[in-house]
Amino acid sequence: MENARALDEKLRRIIKEVSDDTGSEIKRDLLHELVSAMDESQSRELRKFLHSFNQALKKI
C-alpha cells in the first residue's frame, strides 16, 4: 500500500513537471507569435510612414 502511495506521489510530481514545462513552452510560443505579429505590423506602419514622409519631401 505504501508503495502504491509513493508511486502515486511520484507520478503526480512527474505530471506536474510535464504540465508546467508544456505550459511554459506554450506561453513562449504564443509570445513569439505575438512578437512576430507586432514586428510585421510595426514594419508595415513604418513603411507607410516612410512612404508618406518621402512623398512630403518630394512636394517640398
PyMOL Python script that loads the backbone (N, CA, C, O; Angstrom):
from pymol import cmd

cmd.read_pdbstr("""\
ATOM      1  N   MET A   1       0.829  -1.201   0.000  1.00  0.00           N
ATOM      2  CA  MET A   1       0.000   0.000   0.000  1.00  0.00           C
ATOM      3  C   MET A   1       0.865   1.254   0.000  1.00  0.00           C
ATOM      4  O   MET A   1       0.575   2.229  -0.693  1.00  0.00           O
ATOM      5  N   GLU A   2       1.947   1.208   0.802  1.00  0.00           N
ATOM      6  CA  GLU A   2       2.853   2.340   0.864  1.00  0.00           C
ATOM      7  C   GLU A   2       3.533   2.567  -0.482  1.00  0.00           C
ATOM      8  O   GLU A   2       3.739   3.705  -0.905  1.00  0.00           O
ATOM      9  N   ASN A   3       3.876   1.470  -1.145  1.00  0.00           N
ATOM     10  CA  ASN A   3       4.495   1.576  -2.463  1.00  0.00           C
ATOM     11  C   ASN A   3       3.557   2.245  -3.463  1.00  0.00           C
ATOM     12  O   ASN A   3       3.981   3.050  -4.293  1.00  0.00           O
ATOM     13  N   ALA A   4       2.281   1.899  -3.369  1.00  0.00           N
ATOM     14  CA  ALA A   4       1.295   2.489  -4.272  1.00  0.00           C
ATOM     15  C   ALA A   4       1.177   3.989  -4.029  1.00  0.00           C
ATOM     16  O   ALA A   4       1.068   4.761  -4.981  1.00  0.00           O
ATOM     17  N   ARG A   5       1.198   4.405  -2.774  1.00  0.00           N
ATOM     18  CA  ARG A   5       1.121   5.838  -2.458  1.00  0.00           C
ATOM     19  C   ARG A   5       2.366   6.568  -2.942  1.00  0.00           C
ATOM     20  O   ARG A   5       2.279   7.655  -3.513  1.00  0.00           O
ATOM     21  N   ALA A   6       3.518   5.962  -2.710  1.00  0.00           N
ATOM     22  CA  ALA A   6       4.785   6.572  -3.152  1.00  0.00           C
ATOM     23  C   ALA A   6       4.789   6.706  -4.673  1.00  0.00           C
ATOM     24  O   ALA A   6       5.186   7.737  -5.218  1.00  0.00           O
ATOM     25  N   LEU A   7       4.338   5.644  -5.352  1.00  0.00           N
ATOM     26  CA  LEU A   7       4.264   5.679  -6.808  1.00  0.00           C
ATOM     27  C   LEU A   7       3.283   6.743  -7.278  1.00  0.00           C
ATOM     28  O   LEU A   7       3.556   7.470  -8.233  1.00  0.00           O
ATOM     29  N   ASP A   8       2.142   6.832  -6.604  1.00  0.00           N
ATOM     30  CA  ASP A   8       1.141   7.837  -6.946  1.00  0.00           C
ATOM     31  C   ASP A   8       1.710   9.255  -6.790  1.00  0.00           C
ATOM     32  O   ASP A   8       1.510  10.106  -7.657  1.00  0.00           O
ATOM     33  N   GLU A   9       2.408   9.499  -5.697  1.00  0.00           N
ATOM     34  CA  GLU A   9       3.005  10.816  -5.468  1.00  0.00           C
ATOM     35  C   GLU A   9       4.063  11.127  -6.528  1.00  0.00           C
ATOM     36  O   GLU A   9       4.137  12.244  -7.039  1.00  0.00           O
ATOM     37  N   LYS A  10       4.872  10.126  -6.844  1.00  0.00           N
ATOM     38  CA  LYS A  10       5.906  10.320  -7.857  1.00  0.00           C
ATOM     39  C   LYS A  10       5.280  10.633  -9.217  1.00  0.00           C
ATOM     40  O   LYS A  10       5.737  11.528  -9.928  1.00  0.00           O
ATOM     41  N   LEU A  11       4.237   9.892  -9.569  1.00  0.00           N
ATOM     42  CA  LEU A  11       3.547  10.137 -10.836  1.00  0.00           C
ATOM     43  C   LEU A  11       2.917  11.532 -10.870  1.00  0.00           C
ATOM     44  O   LEU A  11       2.949  12.208 -11.898  1.00  0.00           O
ATOM     45  N   ARG A  12       2.349  11.953  -9.750  1.00  0.00           N
ATOM     46  CA  ARG A  12       1.752  13.289  -9.671  1.00  0.00           C
ATOM     47  C   ARG A  12       2.815  14.379  -9.874  1.00  0.00           C
ATOM     48  O   ARG A  12       2.574  15.368 -10.565  1.00  0.00           O
ATOM     49  N   ARG A  13       3.993  14.186  -9.263  1.00  0.00           N
ATOM     50  CA  ARG A  13       5.088  15.151  -9.438  1.00  0.00           C
ATOM     51  C   ARG A  13       5.542  15.201 -10.895  1.00  0.00           C
ATOM     52  O   ARG A  13       5.769  16.277 -11.448  1.00  0.00           O
ATOM     53  N   ILE A  14       5.671  14.029 -11.506  1.00  0.00           N
ATOM     54  CA  ILE A  14       6.091  13.968 -12.912  1.00  0.00           C
ATOM     55  C   ILE A  14       5.065  14.661 -13.795  1.00  0.00           C
ATOM     56  O   ILE A  14       5.431  15.443 -14.672  1.00  0.00           O
ATOM     57  N   ILE A  15       3.791  14.385 -13.574  1.00  0.00           N
ATOM     58  CA  ILE A  15       2.729  15.007 -14.370  1.00  0.00           C
ATOM     59  C   ILE A  15       2.744  16.519 -14.184  1.00  0.00           C
ATOM     60  O   ILE A  15       2.566  17.265 -15.147  1.00  0.00           O
ATOM     61  N   LYS A  16       2.954  16.976 -12.950  1.00  0.00           N
ATOM     62  CA  LYS A  16       3.008  18.420 -12.681  1.00  0.00           C
ATOM     63  C   LYS A  16       4.179  19.056 -13.416  1.00  0.00           C
ATOM     64  O   LYS A  16       4.028  20.116 -14.023  1.00  0.00           O
ATOM     65  N   GLU A  17       5.355  18.411 -13.367  1.00  0.00           N
ATOM     66  CA  GLU A  17       6.528  18.942 -14.062  1.00  0.00           C
ATOM     67  C   GLU A  17       6.291  19.023 -15.568  1.00  0.00           C
ATOM     68  O   GLU A  17       6.617  20.023 -16.208  1.00  0.00           O
ATOM     69  N   VAL A  18       5.725  17.965 -16.119  1.00  0.00           N
ATOM     70  CA  VAL A  18       5.447  17.949 -17.559  1.00  0.00           C
ATOM     71  C   VAL A  18       4.432  19.036 -17.905  1.00  0.00           C
ATOM     72  O   VAL A  18       4.584  19.735 -18.907  1.00  0.00           O
ATOM     73  N   SER A  19       3.403  19.177 -17.080  1.00  0.00           N
ATOM     74  CA  SER A  19       2.387  20.198 -17.324  1.00  0.00           C
ATOM     75  C   SER A  19       2.992  21.594 -17.251  1.00  0.00           C
ATOM     76  O   SER A  19       2.704  22.449 -18.089  1.00  0.00           O
ATOM     77  N   ASP A  20       3.838  21.820 -16.238  1.00  0.00           N
ATOM     78  CA  ASP A  20       4.489  23.128 -16.101  1.00  0.00           C
ATOM     79  C   ASP A  20       5.382  23.418 -17.301  1.00  0.00           C
ATOM     80  O   ASP A  20       5.359  24.521 -17.847  1.00  0.00           O
ATOM     81  N   ASP A  21       6.173  22.419 -17.712  1.00  0.00           N
ATOM     82  CA  ASP A  21       7.064  22.601 -18.862  1.00  0.00           C
ATOM     83  C   ASP A  21       6.266  22.858 -20.133  1.00  0.00           C
ATOM     84  O   ASP A  21       6.616  23.728 -20.931  1.00  0.00           O
ATOM     85  N   THR A  22       5.197  22.101 -20.313  1.00  0.00           N
ATOM     86  CA  THR A  22       4.366  22.266 -21.503  1.00  0.00           C
ATOM     87  C   THR A  22       3.699  23.636 -21.490  1.00  0.00           C
ATOM     88  O   THR A  22       3.634  24.307 -22.520  1.00  0.00           O
ATOM     89  N   GLY A  23       3.205  24.048 -20.329  1.00  0.00           N
ATOM     90  CA  GLY A  23       2.582  25.368 -20.203  1.00  0.00           C
ATOM     91  C   GLY A  23       3.567  26.476 -20.515  1.00  0.00           C
ATOM     92  O   GLY A  23       3.229  27.441 -21.200  1.00  0.00           O
ATOM     93  N   SER A  24       4.783  26.339 -20.016  1.00  0.00           N
ATOM     94  CA  SER A  24       5.814  27.342 -20.287  1.00  0.00           C
ATOM     95  C   SER A  24       6.158  27.382 -21.765  1.00  0.00           C
ATOM     96  O   SER A  24       6.355  28.455 -22.336  1.00  0.00           O
ATOM     97  N   GLU A  25       6.231  26.213 -22.380  1.00  0.00           N
ATOM     98  CA  GLU A  25       6.547  26.141 -23.813  1.00  0.00           C
ATOM     99  C   GLU A  25       5.439  26.797 -24.635  1.00  0.00           C
ATOM    100  O   GLU A  25       5.716  27.525 -25.588  1.00  0.00           O
ATOM    101  N   ILE A  26       4.196  26.538 -24.266  1.00  0.00           N
ATOM    102  CA  ILE A  26       3.066  27.150 -24.977  1.00  0.00           C
ATOM    103  C   ILE A  26       3.113  28.665 -24.823  1.00  0.00           C
ATOM    104  O   ILE A  26       2.907  29.392 -25.794  1.00  0.00           O
ATOM    105  N   LYS A  27       3.384  29.149 -23.604  1.00  0.00           N
ATOM    106  CA  LYS A  27       3.481  30.596 -23.373  1.00  0.00           C
ATOM    107  C   LYS A  27       4.597  31.192 -24.216  1.00  0.00           C
ATOM    108  O   LYS A  27       4.419  32.248 -24.823  1.00  0.00           O
ATOM    109  N   ARG A  28       5.755  30.521 -24.259  1.00  0.00           N
ATOM    110  CA  ARG A  28       6.875  31.007 -25.071  1.00  0.00           C
ATOM    111  C   ARG A  28       6.481  31.088 -26.539  1.00  0.00           C
ATOM    112  O   ARG A  28       6.772  32.076 -27.213  1.00  0.00           O
ATOM    113  N   ASP A  29       5.813  30.040 -27.032  1.00  0.00           N
ATOM    114  CA  ASP A  29       5.388  30.020 -28.438  1.00  0.00           C
ATOM    115  C   ASP A  29       4.398  31.144 -28.728  1.00  0.00           C
ATOM    116  O   ASP A  29       4.497  31.814 -29.756  1.00  0.00           O
ATOM    117  N   LEU A  30       3.448  31.349 -27.827  1.00  0.00           N
ATOM    118  CA  LEU A  30       2.462  32.414 -28.016  1.00  0.00           C
ATOM    119  C   LEU A  30       3.126  33.787 -28.007  1.00  0.00           C
ATOM    120  O   LEU A  30       2.788  34.650 -28.818  1.00  0.00           O
ATOM    121  N   LEU A  31       4.066  33.987 -27.093  1.00  0.00           N
ATOM    122  CA  LEU A  31       4.781  35.263 -27.040  1.00  0.00           C
ATOM    123  C   LEU A  31       5.586  35.480 -28.312  1.00  0.00           C
ATOM    124  O   LEU A  31       5.636  36.593 -28.835  1.00  0.00           O
ATOM    125  N   HIS A  32       6.215  34.424 -28.808  1.00  0.00           N
ATOM    126  CA  HIS A  32       6.987  34.531 -30.048  1.00  0.00           C
ATOM    127  C   HIS A  32       6.072  34.917 -31.213  1.00  0.00           C
ATOM    128  O   HIS A  32       6.422  35.777 -32.021  1.00  0.00           O
ATOM    129  N   GLU A  33       4.909  34.286 -31.296  1.00  0.00           N
ATOM    130  CA  GLU A  33       3.958  34.608 -32.360  1.00  0.00           C
ATOM    131  C   GLU A  33       3.459  36.045 -32.228  1.00  0.00           C
ATOM    132  O   GLU A  33       3.312  36.747 -33.229  1.00  0.00           O
ATOM    133  N   LEU A  34       3.200  36.481 -31.002  1.00  0.00           N
ATOM    134  CA  LEU A  34       2.739  37.846 -30.774  1.00  0.00           C
ATOM    135  C   LEU A  34       3.804  38.850 -31.196  1.00  0.00           C
ATOM    136  O   LEU A  34       3.503  39.840 -31.862  1.00  0.00           O
ATOM    137  N   VAL A  35       5.055  38.592 -30.806  1.00  0.00           N
ATOM    138  CA  VAL A  35       6.148  39.489 -31.184  1.00  0.00           C
ATOM    139  C   VAL A  35       6.295  39.528 -32.697  1.00  0.00           C
ATOM    140  O   VAL A  35       6.504  40.596 -33.272  1.00  0.00           O
ATOM    141  N   SER A  36       6.190  38.383 -33.343  1.00  0.00           N
ATOM    142  CA  SER A  36       6.287  38.334 -34.803  1.00  0.00           C
ATOM    143  C   SER A  36       5.172  39.159 -35.447  1.00  0.00           C
ATOM    144  O   SER A  36       5.411  39.916 -36.389  1.00  0.00           O
ATOM    145  N   ALA A  37       3.962  39.004 -34.932  1.00  0.00           N
ATOM    146  CA  ALA A  37       2.831  39.756 -35.473  1.00  0.00           C
ATOM    147  C   ALA A  37       3.033  41.253 -35.252  1.00  0.00           C
ATOM    148  O   ALA A  37       2.745  42.062 -36.134  1.00  0.00           O
ATOM    149  N   MET A  38       3.532  41.618 -34.064  1.00  0.00           N
ATOM    150  CA  MET A  38       3.775  43.030 -33.769  1.00  0.00           C
ATOM    151  C   MET A  38       4.874  43.575 -34.675  1.00  0.00           C
ATOM    152  O   MET A  38       4.765  44.693 -35.178  1.00  0.00           O
ATOM    153  N   ASP A  39       5.930  42.794 -34.886  1.00  0.00           N
ATOM    154  CA  ASP A  39       7.017  43.221 -35.757  1.00  0.00           C
ATOM    155  C   ASP A  39       6.504  43.466 -37.173  1.00  0.00           C
ATOM    156  O   ASP A  39       6.857  44.463 -37.804  1.00  0.00           O
ATOM    157  N   GLU A  40       5.666  42.549 -37.672  1.00  0.00           N
ATOM    158  CA  GLU A  40       5.104  42.708 -39.013  1.00  0.00           C
ATOM    159  C   GLU A  40       4.242  43.962 -39.083  1.00  0.00           C
ATOM    160  O   GLU A  40       4.329  44.731 -40.040  1.00  0.00           O
ATOM    161  N   SER A  41       3.414  44.164 -38.068  1.00  0.00           N
ATOM    162  CA  SER A  41       2.539  45.328 -38.039  1.00  0.00           C
ATOM    163  C   SER A  41       3.357  46.613 -37.970  1.00  0.00           C
ATOM    164  O   SER A  41       3.087  47.570 -38.695  1.00  0.00           O
ATOM    165  N   GLN A  42       4.353  46.628 -37.098  1.00  0.00           N
ATOM    166  CA  GLN A  42       5.193  47.812 -36.961  1.00  0.00           C
ATOM    167  C   GLN A  42       5.974  48.067 -38.243  1.00  0.00           C
ATOM    168  O   GLN A  42       6.179  49.217 -38.634  1.00  0.00           O
ATOM    169  N   SER A  43       6.403  47.003 -38.890  1.00  0.00           N
ATOM    170  CA  SER A  43       7.142  47.141 -40.147  1.00  0.00           C
ATOM    171  C   SER A  43       6.245  47.767 -41.218  1.00  0.00           C
ATOM    172  O   SER A  43       6.677  48.647 -41.962  1.00  0.00           O
ATOM    173  N   ARG A  44       5.000  47.307 -41.287  1.00  0.00           N
ATOM    174  CA  ARG A  44       4.046  47.887 -42.257  1.00  0.00           C
ATOM    175  C   ARG A  44       3.805  49.357 -41.948  1.00  0.00           C
ATOM    176  O   ARG A  44       3.802  50.200 -42.845  1.00  0.00           O
ATOM    177  N   GLU A  45       3.603  49.655 -40.664  1.00  0.00           N
ATOM    178  CA  GLU A  45       3.362  51.044 -40.259  1.00  0.00           C
ATOM    179  C   GLU A  45       4.575  51.923 -40.571  1.00  0.00           C
ATOM    180  O   GLU A  45       4.425  53.056 -41.029  1.00  0.00           O
ATOM    181  N   LEU A  46       5.762  51.403 -40.325  1.00  0.00           N
ATOM    182  CA  LEU A  46       6.979  52.167 -40.610  1.00  0.00           C
ATOM    183  C   LEU A  46       7.118  52.401 -42.109  1.00  0.00           C
ATOM    184  O   LEU A  46       7.487  53.497 -42.531  1.00  0.00           O
ATOM    185  N   ARG A  47       6.826  51.385 -42.918  1.00  0.00           N
ATOM    186  CA  ARG A  47       6.886  51.553 -44.380  1.00  0.00           C
ATOM    187  C   ARG A  47       5.880  52.609 -44.841  1.00  0.00           C
ATOM    188  O   ARG A  47       6.190  53.436 -45.699  1.00  0.00           O
ATOM    189  N   LYS A  48       4.673  52.576 -44.267  1.00  0.00           N
ATOM    190  CA  LYS A  48       3.665  53.582 -44.621  1.00  0.00           C
ATOM    191  C   LYS A  48       4.160  54.974 -44.262  1.00  0.00           C
ATOM    192  O   LYS A  48       4.045  55.906 -45.057  1.00  0.00           O
ATOM    193  N   PHE A  49       4.714  55.112 -43.055  1.00  0.00           N
ATOM    194  CA  PHE A  49       5.214  56.410 -42.617  1.00  0.00           C
ATOM    195  C   PHE A  49       6.340  56.891 -43.528  1.00  0.00           C
ATOM    196  O   PHE A  49       6.348  58.046 -43.955  1.00  0.00           O
ATOM    197  N   LEU A  50       7.286  56.007 -43.824  1.00  0.00           N
ATOM    198  CA  LEU A  50       8.416  56.405 -44.674  1.00  0.00           C
ATOM    199  C   LEU A  50       7.948  56.786 -46.071  1.00  0.00           C
ATOM    200  O   LEU A  50       8.471  57.724 -46.673  1.00  0.00           O
ATOM    201  N   HIS A  51       6.977  56.069 -46.579  1.00  0.00           N
ATOM    202  CA  HIS A  51       6.424  56.400 -47.890  1.00  0.00           C
ATOM    203  C   HIS A  51       5.769  57.790 -47.851  1.00  0.00           C
ATOM    204  O   HIS A  51       5.994  58.616 -48.735  1.00  0.00           O
ATOM    205  N   SER A  52       4.966  58.030 -46.827  1.00  0.00           N
ATOM    206  CA  SER A  52       4.326  59.348 -46.678  1.00  0.00           C
ATOM    207  C   SER A  52       5.367  60.442 -46.508  1.00  0.00           C
ATOM    208  O   SER A  52       5.239  61.519 -47.091  1.00  0.00           O
ATOM    209  N   PHE A  53       6.383  60.178 -45.724  1.00  0.00           N
ATOM    210  CA  PHE A  53       7.448  61.139 -45.491  1.00  0.00           C
ATOM    211  C   PHE A  53       8.177  61.428 -46.799  1.00  0.00           C
ATOM    212  O   PHE A  53       8.483  62.582 -47.101  1.00  0.00           O
ATOM    213  N   ASN A  54       8.452  60.392 -47.566  1.00  0.00           N
ATOM    214  CA  ASN A  54       9.109  60.550 -48.856  1.00  0.00           C
ATOM    215  C   ASN A  54       8.253  61.392 -49.799  1.00  0.00           C
ATOM    216  O   ASN A  54       8.767  62.257 -50.509  1.00  0.00           O
ATOM    217  N   GLN A  55       6.951  61.135 -49.803  1.00  0.00           N
ATOM    218  CA  GLN A  55       6.044  61.920 -50.653  1.00  0.00           C
ATOM    219  C   GLN A  55       6.050  63.386 -50.220  1.00  0.00           C
ATOM    220  O   GLN A  55       6.064  64.283 -51.062  1.00  0.00           O
ATOM    221  N   ALA A  56       6.040  63.627 -48.910  1.00  0.00           N
ATOM    222  CA  ALA A  56       6.055  65.004 -48.410  1.00  0.00           C
ATOM    223  C   ALA A  56       7.366  65.704 -48.799  1.00  0.00           C
ATOM    224  O   ALA A  56       7.352  66.878 -49.166  1.00  0.00           O
ATOM    225  N   LEU A  57       8.467  65.006 -48.722  1.00  0.00           N
ATOM    226  CA  LEU A  57       9.755  65.580 -49.109  1.00  0.00           C
ATOM    227  C   LEU A  57       9.786  65.930 -50.596  1.00  0.00           C
ATOM    228  O   LEU A  57      10.355  66.949 -50.987  1.00  0.00           O
ATOM    229  N   LYS A  58       9.181  65.091 -51.413  1.00  0.00           N
ATOM    230  CA  LYS A  58       9.150  65.357 -52.855  1.00  0.00           C
ATOM    231  C   LYS A  58       8.343  66.611 -53.161  1.00  0.00           C
ATOM    232  O   LYS A  58       8.646  67.321 -54.120  1.00  0.00           O
ATOM    233  N   LYS A  59       7.316  66.894 -52.356  1.00  0.00           N
ATOM    234  CA  LYS A  59       6.488  68.073 -52.585  1.00  0.00           C
ATOM    235  C   LYS A  59       7.223  69.358 -52.199  1.00  0.00           C
ATOM    236  O   LYS A  59       6.913  70.435 -52.710  1.00  0.00           O
ATOM    237  N   ILE A  60       8.194  69.239 -51.298  1.00  0.00           N
ATOM    238  CA  ILE A  60       8.927  70.429 -50.849  1.00  0.00           C
ATOM    239  C   ILE A  60       9.923  70.810 -51.844  1.00  0.00           C
ATOM    240  O   ILE A  60      10.644  71.789 -51.652  1.00  0.00           O
TER     241      ILE A  60
END
""", "prot")
cmd.dss("prot")
cmd.show_as("cartoon", "prot")
cmd.util.cbc("prot")
cmd.orient("prot")
